[in-house]
Amino acid sequence: MHRRAARYVTRTTTAAAGAVATAATSVAAAAVAASIVLSPVAEASSRMDGVRADLQRAVQLNQITEEQALSFEAKLAGRILGQA
């Protein structure tokens, strides 16, 4: 095989492999997005339980104060429970 032919085969094979990898990544991303969109929404009370747990953890790690946690929880409760 001539050098030009060998380079052409190498380039086209590499390009095709890249296209397949890109397509596979796109399909995987679409599958993840669909699973998120189609998953059932948690009930408002269970969402608030998760918010409280996360805020309490943040207070324990000294990332926020207890007052900030209470204020933020109240704001989120209005939004989350208002939608229910």
C-alpha positions in Angstrom: 0.0 0.0 0.0 1.3 3.5 -0.8 1.9 5.9 2.0 -0.9 8.2 0.8 -3.3 5.4 0.8 -2.2 4.3 4.3 -2.6 7.8 5.6 -6.1 8.1 4.1 -7.2 4.8 5.7 -5.8 5.8 9.0 -7.4 9.2 8.9 -10.8 8.0 7.8 -10.7 5.2 10.4 -9.8 7.6 13.2 -12.6 10.0 12.0 -15.2 7.3 11.9 -14.2 6.1 15.4 -14.5 9.7 16.7 -17.9 10.0 15.1 -19.1 6.8 16.7 -17.8 7.9 20.1 -19.6 11.2 19.8 -22.8 9.5 18.8 -22.6 7.1 21.7 -22.0 10.1 24.1 -25.1 11.9 22.7 -27.2 8.8 23.0 -26.1 8.3 26.6 -26.8 12.0 27.4 -30.3 11.7 25.9 -31.0 8.6 28.0 -30.0 10.3 31.2 -32.1 13.4 30.3 -35.1 11.2 29.5 -34.8 9.3 32.8 -34.7 12.6 34.7 -37.7 14.0 32.9 -39.8 10.9 33.1 -38.9 10.1 36.8 -41.7 10.7 39.2 -41.5 13.9 41.2 -41.0 13.4 44.9 -43.8 14.5 47.2 -43.5 18.0 48.6 -43.1 16.7 52.2 -40.3 14.3 51.2 -38.5 17.1 49.3 -38.7 19.3 52.4 -37.3 16.5 54.5 -34.3 16.4 52.2 -33.9 20.1 52.3 -33.9 20.1 56.1 -31.3 17.3 56.2 -29.1 19.1 53.7 -29.4 22.4 55.6 -28.7 20.7 59.0 -25.6 19.1 57.5 -24.4 22.5 56.2 -24.9 24.0 59.7 -22.9 21.1 61.2 -20.1 21.8 58.8 -20.2 25.5 59.6 -21.0 26.4 56.1 -24.1 28.4 57.1 -25.5 29.6 60.4 -28.7 28.2 62.0 -30.5 31.4 61.2 -29.5 31.2 57.5 -30.7 27.6 57.4 -34.1 28.6 58.9 -34.5 31.5 56.5 -33.6 29.4 53.5 -35.8 26.6 54.6 -38.8 29.0 54.9 -38.2 30.4 51.4 -38.0 26.9 49.9 -41.0 25.7 51.8 -43.0 28.5 50.3 -41.9 27.5 46.8 -42.1 23.7 47.2 -45.3 23.5 49.2 -46.9 26.3 47.2 -46.6 24.1 44.1 -48.1 21.0 45.8 
